[in-house]
Structure formats: C-alpha cells, structure tokens
Amino acid sequence: MKIVVLDGYLLGFGGRSWEPIARHGEFVYHDMTTAQDDVAAVIGNADAVYTNRCPVSAETIGRCPNLKMICSFGTGYNQIDLDAANRRGIAVCNIPSYGRGAVAQMAAALLFAIVRNVSAFDHYVKTVGWTSPNDPEICSIRQMELTGKTIGILGMGDIGYAVAKIAMAMDMKVLAYRRRPDPSLENEQLRFVDLDTLLRESDILSLHCPLTDETRGMINREALAKMKDGAILINTGRGAVLEEAAVVEALDSGKLYAVGADVFSGDPCGRDNPLANHPRCIATPHVAWTPAETRDRVIAIAGENLAAFLANRPQNVVNAPKPVQ
C-alpha cells in the first residue's frame, strides 16, 4: 500500500505526527501540491491519496491507475471529482465532525468580536490610556447584548448544533434550517423553520452548510433583502456560499450591521478582497479548524479511514463508487 499526502503543511505544522496514516504502508509526504503542479505525477502509483486543498480532477484520476481511495482532510470534498472517482470505483472519504468544537468556537468568537468590540477597547486602553470613566470615546464604541436575540443557523449539522448550544446558553432564540429537519433537537429555544423564515426573523445569521451547486451563492441580493435591517452575518462554512459583492453592498447600505468571516470566495483572499477589507467585517484567514488538538483529530480519523478501507469495511465514504469489474 503506497500512500501519498499531497498538501500536509497546514495540518502538520508544529510537529503533528503522521503515524496514524504512515503505519499502513509506504508513506510519501508533500508539504504542498497545487493545481499548477502535475498532480498526477505527484500521486504516481499510489493506492491511497490524501488532499487538503489540492484538487484531484478527473484528468488526474484518469492518469493514476492504482488509486483505490481518496481522502479529504476535512468535512468538505469539493476539491475531488466524485463522478470520475465513481466511474473508477475509487472510494472518496472525508473527516466528518472533527471540527465541531473548534469551528463553533470561531463562529462565537467572530460574533463576540462584533457585538462587544473587545479589540477596539483593547486598542483604546493600550494607545489612548484609560484615565477617565466618563471618556466619550469609550461611550461611543457600540456594544450589543445577545440575550433575547435570535440567531439563525443555516446548516444544522454537528457544527451548527454546537453553535446553537452556545447561543442557547446565552438565552438566545435559535432558528434552524436544513433540508431534513430533526424535530428531536427542538425545544423551547430552538425550532426548525423554512429558509425564508430563517432569513426574515434572524438578528444574526450563521452559515454552516457545505458548498454544493445548491448552496453556491445562496446568500445573494435576494436573500439579503429578506433579512432584518442591521442584521449580523457570520460565515465559518465556505466562502462561495456568499455572493461577496452583494454582501459588501449590504454592509455599505447598512442592511447588514457587520460580517464575521473566516472564509472567502477566493481562498486565500489576497490583499484587496473588498469584503475582507471592509471596516465592518471581522476577517480571519480560514483558521477555525487549526487548533493543534483539532488537527491531531483529523490525522487520527484519516488513519482510521484507511484502516477501515483496508479491512473491507470502508467508513466516511461520500460517493457511490461503481464496483470494479
């Protein structure tokens, strides 16, 4: 069994151990492989390949005859051509639920940064100096209490529910939307609603849905127009779920009070992204998933995926590979 990691730098930095994967065969590690590289040549005669953000296209799959398993280092797998993998009988696996705590924490951190303006107060204390309790500069920094507010969770999976629990602990009301509602999760504070109701009634909208053809550009001008004036938008899901130009317009007009975003339509977003650089956007560089404990969990589950595949009981398979004739 030859195993290739295409782009392990973001997972492995700081000395994370690759032993959970490497113990299963000949292990070949690469810090970085990108779409500009010859990905098929990097994979070579490998049986299993792991990718974080490096695309594994139909052309690449066609040139790698030994491939039997492709694993995404994450919950999302839109960087892998599922149709091509299906045709070849290649199992595609992901790492579900690994970042529930970490990503929920980041969604909450972005929201807290907006409503309590901690960075602005910290900057004031360190630069101006806090000398008077009656300083009008302090009083002019806007704050907001979350108790009693309504948060809408678009995508009530493991991460969305973790965010909902944080919100309920602060006595917030929670509205949730997903294609197949789960009534067992409902209580006095949480209920499932349709998408229009979610948009219309939420003071804060937090996005936790995967990027699919259905969700791409889902938060567009039409969706934003349905939202409350002065609403807050949090995105720790996928950047392309937003139409960023429409979101910037909504910030400029005051339709949105603020945005907290860990992801952008171009990832990395570069120096000139209008949303990332907007004065009422709190921007972080796709780091919700990167605590050391979270990355160790990804590698461990990735190793379990390979062990299960080798034992003919594959787990976390996201496609429907045709049996090899």
C-alpha positions as CSV (number, residue, x, y, z in Angstrom):
1,M,0.0,0.0,0.0
2,K,1.5,3.3,-1.2
3,I,0.1,6.4,0.5
4,V,0.6,10.0,-0.7
5,V,-0.2,13.1,1.2
6,L,-0.5,15.9,-1.4
7,D,-0.6,19.0,0.9
8,G,0.0,18.3,4.5
9,Y,1.6,21.6,5.7
10,L,-1.4,23.2,7.2
11,L,-2.3,20.0,9.1
12,G,1.2,19.1,10.2
13,F,2.8,22.4,11.2
14,G,4.1,22.5,14.7
15,G,5.2,18.8,14.7
16,R,1.9,16.9,14.4
17,S,2.5,13.1,14.0
18,W,1.6,11.4,10.7
19,E,2.0,7.9,12.3
20,P,-1.8,7.1,12.2
21,I,-1.6,7.2,8.4
22,A,2.0,6.3,7.8
23,R,1.9,3.0,9.6
24,H,-0.3,1.5,7.0
25,G,2.2,1.3,4.2
26,E,4.8,3.2,2.1
27,F,4.3,6.8,3.1
28,V,5.1,9.8,0.9
29,Y,4.6,13.2,2.2
30,H,4.4,16.6,0.5
31,D,4.1,20.0,2.2
32,M,2.3,21.5,-0.8
33,T,1.0,20.4,-4.1
34,T,-1.3,22.8,-6.1
35,A,-3.4,22.8,-9.2
36,Q,-0.4,24.4,-11.0
37,D,1.7,21.2,-10.3
38,D,1.4,17.9,-12.2
39,V,-0.8,16.4,-9.5
40,A,-1.0,13.0,-11.3
41,A,2.8,12.8,-11.4
42,V,3.0,13.6,-7.7
43,I,0.5,10.8,-6.9
44,G,2.2,8.4,-9.3
45,N,1.5,4.7,-8.5
46,A,-0.1,5.4,-5.1
47,D,-3.0,3.4,-3.9
48,A,-4.3,6.0,-1.5
49,V,-4.1,9.8,-1.6
50,Y,-4.9,12.5,0.9
51,T,-5.7,16.0,0.0
52,N,-6.5,19.2,1.9
53,R,-7.0,21.8,-0.7
54,C,-5.1,20.4,-3.7
55,P,-7.7,19.5,-6.5
56,V,-7.9,15.9,-7.6
57,S,-9.5,16.3,-11.0
58,A,-11.0,13.8,-13.5
59,E,-7.8,14.2,-15.6
60,T,-5.6,13.4,-12.6
61,I,-7.7,10.4,-11.6
62,G,-7.5,9.1,-15.2
63,R,-3.7,9.2,-15.1
64,C,-3.4,7.3,-11.7
65,P,-4.5,3.7,-12.4
66,N,-3.6,2.3,-9.0
67,L,-5.8,4.7,-7.0
68,K,-8.3,3.0,-4.8
69,M,-9.1,5.6,-2.1
70,I,-9.0,9.4,-2.0
71,C,-9.4,11.1,1.4
72,S,-10.2,14.7,2.0
73,F,-8.5,16.2,5.1
74,G,-11.8,17.8,6.1
75,T,-15.6,17.6,6.0
76,G,-15.8,19.3,2.6
77,Y,-14.7,17.3,-0.5
78,N,-15.5,19.7,-3.4
79,Q,-11.8,19.6,-4.4
80,I,-12.3,16.0,-5.6
81,D,-14.1,15.0,-8.8
82,L,-16.7,12.5,-7.4
83,D,-18.0,11.5,-10.8
84,A,-14.6,10.4,-12.0
85,A,-14.0,8.6,-8.8
86,N,-17.3,6.8,-9.1
87,R,-16.6,5.6,-12.6
88,R,-13.2,4.2,-11.5
89,G,-14.6,2.5,-8.4
90,I,-12.5,4.7,-6.1
91,A,-13.8,5.4,-2.6
92,V,-13.8,9.0,-1.5
93,C,-13.8,9.6,2.2
94,N,-14.0,12.7,4.4
95,I,-13.4,13.6,8.0
96,P,-16.9,14.4,9.4
97,S,-17.4,16.2,12.7
98,Y,-13.7,16.7,13.5
99,G,-14.0,20.4,13.9
100,R,-17.3,20.7,15.8
101,G,-15.9,22.4,18.8
102,A,-13.2,24.4,17.1
103,V,-15.4,25.9,14.3
104,A,-18.3,26.6,16.7
105,Q,-15.8,28.5,18.9
106,M,-14.7,30.5,16.0
107,A,-18.2,31.4,15.0
108,A,-18.8,32.5,18.5
109,A,-15.5,34.4,18.6
110,L,-16.4,36.3,15.5
111,L,-19.8,37.2,16.9
112,F,-18.4,38.3,20.2
113,A,-15.8,40.4,18.4
114,I,-18.6,42.2,16.6
115,V,-21.1,42.7,19.5
116,R,-18.7,43.5,22.3
117,N,-15.9,45.3,20.3
118,V,-13.2,43.8,22.5
119,S,-10.4,44.7,20.1
120,A,-11.5,48.3,20.0
121,F,-11.5,48.6,23.8
122,D,-8.1,46.9,24.0
123,H,-6.7,49.3,21.4
124,Y,-8.0,52.2,23.4
125,V,-6.5,51.1,26.7
126,K,-3.1,50.4,25.1
127,T,-2.9,53.5,22.9
128,V,-5.0,56.3,24.5
129,G,-4.8,55.1,28.0
130,W,-7.9,54.7,30.3
131,T,-7.8,57.7,32.5
132,S,-11.5,58.7,32.9
133,P,-14.6,56.6,33.3
134,N,-16.6,59.4,31.5
135,D,-14.5,59.4,28.4
136,P,-16.9,59.9,25.4
137,E,-14.6,57.9,23.2
138,I,-15.3,54.9,25.3
139,C,-19.0,55.5,25.3
140,S,-19.1,55.9,21.5
141,I,-17.9,52.3,20.9
142,R,-21.1,50.4,20.2
143,Q,-21.9,47.2,22.1
144,M,-24.8,44.8,21.9
145,E,-26.3,42.3,24.3
146,L,-27.1,38.9,22.7
147,T,-29.6,37.7,25.4
148,G,-33.0,37.6,23.8
149,K,-31.7,37.9,20.3
150,T,-32.5,35.4,17.5
151,I,-29.7,33.5,15.8
152,G,-30.4,31.7,12.6
153,I,-28.3,28.6,11.8
154,L,-28.2,27.8,8.1
155,G,-27.0,24.2,8.1
156,M,-27.9,22.4,11.3
157,G,-25.3,19.7,11.3
158,D,-22.8,18.9,14.1
159,I,-21.1,22.3,14.0
160,G,-24.4,24.2,13.6
161,Y,-25.9,22.4,16.6
162,A,-22.7,23.2,18.6
163,V,-23.2,26.9,17.8
164,A,-26.9,26.6,18.7
165,K,-25.9,25.2,22.1
166,I,-23.6,28.2,22.7
167,A,-26.4,30.5,21.7
168,M,-29.0,28.8,24.0
169,A,-26.6,29.0,26.9
170,M,-26.8,32.8,26.4
171,D,-30.6,32.7,26.4
172,M,-30.8,33.4,22.7
173,K,-33.6,32.1,20.5
174,V,-32.4,29.7,17.8
175,L,-33.9,29.2,14.3
176,A,-32.5,26.3,12.3
177,Y,-32.7,25.4,8.6
178,R,-31.6,22.2,6.8
179,R,-33.1,20.0,4.1
180,R,-34.2,17.3,6.6
181,P,-35.2,18.9,9.9
182,D,-34.7,16.9,13.1
183,P,-37.6,17.5,15.4
184,S,-35.8,15.7,18.2
185,L,-33.5,18.7,18.5
186,E,-36.3,21.2,19.0
187,N,-37.1,22.7,22.4
188,E,-38.4,26.0,23.9
189,Q,-35.4,27.9,22.5
190,L,-34.8,26.0,19.2
191,R,-37.1,25.3,16.3
192,F,-36.7,24.4,12.6
193,V,-38.1,26.8,10.0
194,D,-38.1,27.3,6.3
195,L,-35.4,29.3,4.7
196,D,-37.5,32.5,4.2
197,T,-38.5,32.5,7.8
198,L,-34.9,32.0,8.9
199,L,-33.7,35.0,6.8
200,R,-36.7,37.2,7.9
201,E,-36.6,36.6,11.6
202,S,-32.8,36.2,12.5
203,D,-30.9,39.0,14.1
204,I,-27.7,37.0,13.5
205,L,-27.3,34.5,10.6
206,S,-24.5,31.9,11.0
207,L,-23.6,29.8,8.0
208,H,-22.6,26.1,8.4
209,C,-23.7,24.5,5.2
210,P,-21.3,22.7,2.7
211,L,-20.5,24.1,-0.7
212,T,-22.7,22.4,-3.3
213,D,-24.3,23.5,-6.5
214,E,-27.4,24.3,-4.4
215,T,-25.6,26.4,-1.8
216,R,-23.2,28.3,-4.1
217,G,-24.1,32.0,-4.0
218,M,-27.1,31.2,-1.7
219,I,-26.6,34.4,0.3
220,N,-27.2,36.8,-2.6
221,R,-29.0,40.1,-3.1
222,E,-32.4,38.4,-3.0
223,A,-31.6,36.6,0.3
224,L,-30.1,39.7,1.9
225,A,-33.1,41.7,1.0
226,K,-35.2,39.3,3.1
227,M,-33.1,39.8,6.2
228,K,-33.7,42.3,9.0
229,D,-32.1,45.7,8.7
230,G,-28.9,45.8,10.7
231,A,-28.5,42.0,10.9
232,I,-25.2,40.3,11.5
233,L,-23.8,37.7,9.2
234,I,-21.2,35.0,10.4
235,N,-19.6,32.7,7.9
236,T,-17.3,29.9,9.0
237,G,-18.6,27.5,6.4
238,R,-17.5,28.1,2.8
239,G,-16.8,31.5,1.2
240,A,-18.6,30.8,-2.0
241,V,-21.9,30.4,-0.2
242,L,-21.9,34.2,-0.3
243,E,-22.1,36.5,-3.2
244,E,-19.5,38.7,-1.8
245,A,-20.3,41.8,-3.9
246,A,-23.9,41.7,-2.7
247,V,-22.7,41.3,0.9
248,V,-20.4,44.3,0.6
249,E,-23.3,46.4,-0.8
250,A,-25.4,45.3,2.1
251,L,-22.7,46.5,4.5
252,D,-22.3,49.8,2.7
253,S,-26.1,50.4,2.8
254,G,-26.5,49.4,6.4
255,K,-28.7,46.5,5.6
256,L,-26.0,44.4,7.4
257,Y,-24.5,45.8,10.5
258,A,-21.4,43.6,10.4
259,V,-19.9,40.5,9.0
260,G,-17.6,38.0,10.7
261,A,-15.9,35.8,8.1
262,D,-13.2,33.1,8.3
263,V,-13.6,32.0,4.7
264,F,-13.8,33.9,1.4
265,S,-14.8,33.1,-2.2
266,G,-11.1,33.1,-3.1
267,D,-9.1,31.3,-0.5
268,P,-6.7,32.8,0.3
269,C,-8.5,36.1,-0.3
270,G,-5.4,38.2,-1.1
271,R,-4.7,41.8,-0.1
272,D,-7.6,43.5,-1.9
273,N,-10.7,41.5,-1.3
274,P,-13.5,44.1,-0.7
275,L,-15.3,42.0,1.9
276,A,-12.2,41.1,3.9
277,N,-11.1,44.8,3.9
278,H,-14.4,46.3,4.8
279,P,-14.3,48.3,8.0
280,R,-17.3,46.4,9.4
281,C,-16.0,42.9,8.6
282,I,-14.1,41.0,11.1
283,A,-11.9,38.8,8.9
284,T,-9.8,35.7,9.9
285,P,-7.7,33.6,7.4
286,H,-9.6,30.3,7.4
287,V,-8.2,29.2,10.8
288,A,-11.3,28.0,12.5
289,W,-10.1,24.4,12.1
290,T,-6.5,24.8,13.0
291,P,-6.1,24.3,16.8
292,A,-3.4,21.6,17.4
293,E,-6.0,19.3,19.0
294,T,-8.3,19.6,16.0
295,R,-5.6,18.8,13.5
296,D,-4.4,15.8,15.5
297,R,-8.0,14.6,15.4
298,V,-8.1,15.0,11.6
299,I,-5.0,12.9,11.2
300,A,-6.3,10.2,13.5
301,I,-9.6,9.9,11.7
302,A,-7.8,9.9,8.4
303,G,-5.8,7.0,9.6
304,E,-8.9,5.2,10.8
305,N,-10.5,5.7,7.3
306,L,-7.5,4.0,5.7
307,A,-7.6,1.1,8.2
308,A,-11.3,0.6,7.7
309,F,-10.8,0.6,3.9
310,L,-8.0,-2.0,4.1
311,A,-10.3,-4.1,6.3
312,N,-13.0,-4.0,3.6
313,R,-15.4,-2.0,5.8
314,P,-14.9,1.5,4.5
315,Q,-16.2,4.4,6.6
316,N,-17.0,8.0,5.9
317,V,-17.4,7.3,2.2
318,V,-19.2,10.3,0.5
319,N,-19.6,8.9,-3.0
320,A,-21.0,5.8,-4.6
321,P,-18.1,4.1,-6.4
322,K,-19.1,1.5,-9.1
323,P,-17.7,-1.9,-8.4
324,V,-14.5,-2.6,-10.3
325,Q,-15.1,-5.3,-12.9
